[in-house]
Amino acid sequence: MIKSIIAGVVTYNPRITLLQKNLSALRELVDRVIVVDNGSVNLTDIKKIIGGIGSISLIENQRNLGIARALNEIMETAIEYEYSWVLTMDQDSVVPTNLVSEYVKYLDSSVGMLCPIIFDRNKNQLPTTYLGTHEVKECITSGSLVNVSAWQKVNGFDEKLFIDGVDFDFCERIKKTNYRILEVGTVVLSHAIGNITMRKFFFWDVAVKNHSAFRKYYIARNTIYLAKKNGNVARQIKSYLQVAKQVSIVIMYEQDKKQKLIAICRGMIESRRL
């Protein structure tokens, strides 16, 4: 059990059995866990799990304030407890038992984040592991160890994003402040990235992500917003092409086309207001 690290989990209508498994596993690795709940309908069940495990702090948001706000609440609470590193976990990721013991080998003030190799359960293809670390451009927040000082330097996660792109935007900003993001080759995180199905377009494989209209809105909105925020004209043009590709995939392969296309158009329009 490592006392220099605190773990944080954001919950929103989680699967209770999986959440219980993950929180129990986390408590074996660190001495304290923070749970931020974003207005779950099954909050009573979440509280029962927390009460049964112990040493878990619960922050209750009355409604869904988004992943970025919840992550900032975790980081703020970690500072109150005087921790320097925060392990951020999704509610449905399965934490590997060697995660913390491997990460502590590479704690350094020049490191902004440590991250695992991702095993996408949708693909069911085991990744290649290796000894040591490899510097990467970006990573997802689940399974990542965040340097509190780096978080403070870039003024936290961007709450305008709400969901989608929160992690990659954060990575880009800490890289600009000369922090390193290191992938630890001996740590593998089991994680489901969307509900992807593979389809054929002539000779090419197309990944169809099957996101809801709710997610389509934020993906389109945030793709354009982040290009305006962090990029040049070329990147902004690329963002519109990415959204156009998203529209094409919805039209050709996905269900609920009308609702999703309306959501994408709303996202494009409202990106201008951010």
C-alpha positions in Angstrom: 0.0 0.0 0.0 1.5 3.3 -1.2 0.8 6.4 0.9 2.2 9.0 -1.5 -0.5 8.2 -4.0 -4.3 8.7 -3.8 -6.8 7.3 -6.2 -9.9 8.9 -7.7 -12.9 7.5 -9.5 -15.7 9.3 -11.3 -19.1 7.5 -11.2 -22.2 8.0 -13.3 -24.8 5.2 -13.1 -22.1 2.6 -12.7 -22.5 -1.2 -12.9 -22.5 -1.9 -9.2 -20.7 -5.3 -9.2 -17.9 -4.0 -11.4 -17.6 -0.8 -9.3 -17.3 -2.9 -6.1 -14.6 -5.0 -7.7 -12.6 -1.9 -8.8 -12.9 0.0 -5.6 -11.8 -3.0 -3.5 -8.8 -3.5 -5.8 -7.9 0.1 -5.5 -8.0 0.0 -1.8 -5.4 -2.7 -1.8 -3.0 -0.5 -3.8 -3.4 2.9 -2.1 -4.5 4.0 1.4 -7.3 6.3 0.3 -9.8 6.6 -2.6 -11.9 9.6 -3.7 -15.2 8.9 -5.5 -17.0 11.8 -7.2 -20.5 10.9 -8.2 -22.2 12.8 -11.0 -25.8 12.4 -10.1 -26.1 8.6 -10.4 -29.6 7.1 -10.1 -28.1 4.2 -8.1 -26.3 6.4 -5.6 -27.7 4.5 -2.7 -26.0 1.3 -3.9 -22.8 3.2 -4.4 -22.9 4.4 -0.8 -23.4 0.8 0.4 -20.3 -0.3 -1.4 -18.2 2.6 0.0 -19.4 1.9 3.5 -18.5 -1.7 3.2 -14.9 -1.0 2.0 -13.9 2.0 4.1 -11.3 4.8 3.6 -13.2 6.1 0.6 -14.3 9.8 0.4 -17.5 10.4 -1.5 -18.3 13.7 -3.2 -21.9 13.9 -4.3 -22.8 16.1 -7.3 -26.6 16.5 -7.5 -26.4 16.4 -11.3 -24.0 15.4 -14.0 -21.4 18.2 -14.0 -19.2 16.4 -16.6 -16.0 14.4 -16.4 -13.7 17.4 -16.3 -15.3 19.0 -13.3 -15.3 15.7 -11.4 -11.6 15.2 -12.1 -10.9 18.7 -10.9 -12.8 17.9 -7.7 -10.7 14.8 -7.2 -7.5 16.8 -7.7 -8.7 19.5 -5.3 -9.5 16.9 -2.6 -6.1 15.3 -3.1 -4.4 18.6 -2.4 -6.5 18.9 0.8 -5.1 15.5 1.9 -1.6 16.7 0.9 -1.0 14.1 -1.9 1.4 14.8 -4.8 0.2 12.1 -7.2 -3.3 11.1 -8.1 -4.3 7.9 -9.8 -7.4 8.6 -12.0 -9.7 5.6 -12.8 -12.9 5.2 -14.9 -15.7 3.3 -13.1 -15.5 0.4 -15.6 -11.7 0.0 -15.9 -10.1 -3.0 -14.3 -7.0 -1.9 -12.3 -4.0 -4.3 -12.6 -2.4 -5.4 -9.4 1.1 -4.2 -10.4 0.0 -0.7 -11.4 1.1 1.3 -8.4 4.2 -0.8 -7.6 5.5 -0.2 -11.2 4.5 3.5 -11.4 6.4 4.4 -8.2 9.7 3.4 -10.0 9.3 6.4 -12.3 8.0 9.2 -10.0 9.9 12.3 -11.0 9.2 16.1 -10.9 9.7 16.2 -14.7 6.9 13.7 -15.3 3.4 15.1 -15.7 1.7 11.7 -16.1 2.4 8.0 -16.1 0.1 5.8 -18.1 -0.4 2.1 -18.8 -0.6 0.2 -22.0 -4.4 -0.2 -22.9 -6.0 -3.5 -23.6 -9.2 -2.7 -25.4 -11.7 -5.4 -24.4 -13.6 -4.8 -27.6 -10.7 -5.9 -29.8 -9.7 -8.8 -27.6 -6.1 -8.5 -28.9 -3.4 -8.7 -26.2 -0.9 -5.8 -26.4 2.8 -6.2 -26.4 4.5 -5.3 -23.1 8.1 -4.2 -22.6 10.5 -3.2 -19.8 11.0 0.4 -18.9 9.0 3.4 -20.2 8.3 5.1 -23.5 7.4 8.8 -23.9 4.0 9.3 -25.5 2.1 12.3 -26.9 -1.2 11.6 -25.1 -3.1 9.1 -23.0 -6.5 8.5 -21.5 -7.1 9.5 -17.9 -8.2 6.0 -16.8 -5.2 4.2 -15.2 -3.0 7.3 -15.4 -1.0 8.8 -12.5 -1.2 12.6 -12.5 1.4 14.9 -11.0 -0.6 17.4 -8.9 2.0 20.1 -9.7 1.5 19.7 -13.4 -2.3 19.9 -12.9 -1.9 23.1 -11.0 0.5 24.6 -13.6 -2.0 24.2 -16.5 -5.1 25.2 -14.3 -6.6 21.8 -14.3 -8.9 20.0 -16.7 -11.0 22.2 -19.1 -14.5 22.1 -17.8 -15.9 23.6 -21.0 -15.4 20.2 -22.6 -17.7 18.3 -20.1 -16.9 15.0 -21.8 -14.8 13.8 -24.8 -11.4 15.2 -25.4 -10.8 16.1 -21.7 -7.8 13.8 -21.4 -6.1 14.6 -24.7 -6.5 18.4 -24.1 -4.9 18.0 -20.7 -2.1 16.0 -22.1 -1.4 18.6 -24.8 -1.3 21.4 -22.3 1.1 19.7 -19.8 3.4 18.8 -22.7 3.5 22.4 -23.7 4.8 23.2 -20.2 7.6 20.7 -20.7 6.3 17.9 -18.5 6.7 14.3 -19.9 4.0 11.7 -20.3 5.5 8.2 -19.9 3.9 4.9 -20.8 5.0 2.2 -18.4 5.5 -0.9 -20.5 4.9 -3.5 -17.7 1.4 -2.2 -16.8 -1.6 -3.2 -18.9 -5.1 -1.7 -18.2 -8.2 -3.6 -19.4 -10.5 -0.9 -20.7 -13.5 -0.8 -23.1 -13.1 2.0 -25.6 -16.7 2.7 -26.8 -18.9 0.0 -28.5 -16.8 -0.3 -31.6 -17.8 -2.5 -34.6 -15.6 -2.9 -37.7 -17.2 -2.5 -41.1 -15.9 -2.6 -44.7 -15.8 0.3 -47.1 -14.4 -1.2 -50.3 -10.9 -2.4 -49.3 -10.7 -0.3 -46.1 -11.7 -1.3 -42.5 -13.9 1.3 -40.9 -14.2 1.6 -37.1 -17.9 2.4 -36.3 -18.0 3.7 -32.7 -21.8 3.6 -32.3 -21.9 6.5 -29.8 -25.2 7.9 -28.6 -26.5 11.2 -30.0 -25.5 12.7 -26.6 -21.9 11.7 -27.2 -21.9 12.6 -30.9 -22.8 16.2 -29.9 -19.8 16.5 -27.6 -17.4 14.8 -29.9 -18.3 17.2 -32.8 -18.4 20.3 -30.5 -15.1 19.5 -28.7 -13.2 18.5 -31.9 -13.8 21.9 -33.3 -13.4 23.8 -30.0 -10.0 22.1 -29.3 -8.7 22.9 -32.7 -9.6 26.6 -32.2 -8.2 26.6 -28.7 -4.9 24.8 -29.3 -4.3 24.7 -33.0 -3.5 26.8 -36.2 -5.7 27.2 -39.3 -4.6 23.8 -40.7 -5.7 22.1 -37.5 -9.0 23.8 -37.6 -9.6 22.7 -41.2 -8.7 19.2 -40.1 -11.2 19.3 -37.3 -14.1 20.0 -39.7 -12.9 17.1 -41.9 -13.0 14.9 -38.9 -16.5 15.9 -38.2 -17.4 15.3 -41.8 -16.0 11.8 -41.6 -18.1 11.3 -38.5 -21.2 12.3 -40.4 -20.4 9.9 -43.2 -20.0 7.0 -40.9 -23.3 7.7 -39.2 -25.1 7.9 -42.5 -23.6 4.7 -43.9 -23.4 2.4 -40.8 -25.1 3.6 -37.7 -28.7 3.5 -36.3 -30.7 6.5 -35.1 -29.2 8.5 -38.0 -31.6 11.5 -37.7 -31.0 12.1 -34.0 -27.2 11.7 -34.3 -26.9 14.0 -37.3 -29.0 16.7 -35.5 -26.7 16.3 -32.5 -23.5 16.6 -34.6 -24.9 19.8 -36.3 -25.7 21.3 -32.9 -22.3 20.5 -31.7 -20.7 22.2 -34.7 -22.8 25.3 -34.2 -22.3 25.5 -30.4 -18.5 25.1 -30.7 -18.4 28.7 -31.8 -19.8 29.9 -28.4 -17.0 28.3 -26.4 
